[in-house]
């Protein structure tokens, strides 16, 4: 769930840290086929510290979430990963 959407999305998302994304979370079925992916940036708009850009890979919109939400998501995923 995003906190808000960005109204004007540029063609190149490099400046927003989404091409490539700092983090990409892919969802795959049992056959390894990608069902979708969430792209998470390491930055947000100037003047809005504490927010980061987020985008579904296959969708045109870009949203903003609180950086602590991103951290919570990443911490949950890391906790699920097996130790190597």
Number of C-alpha atoms within 10 A of each C-alpha: 8 13 9 12 15 12 9 8 13 11 7 10 14 12 10 21 20 22 13 14 20 12 16 17 16 14 12 12 9 6 6 8 10 11 10 14 16 16 21 27 25 16 20 20 13 7 7 11 11 14 22 22 26 30 21 17 18 11 10 10 14 22 20 23 20 18 19 12 15 19 11 11 12 14 11 11 11 11 9 9 8 6 6 3
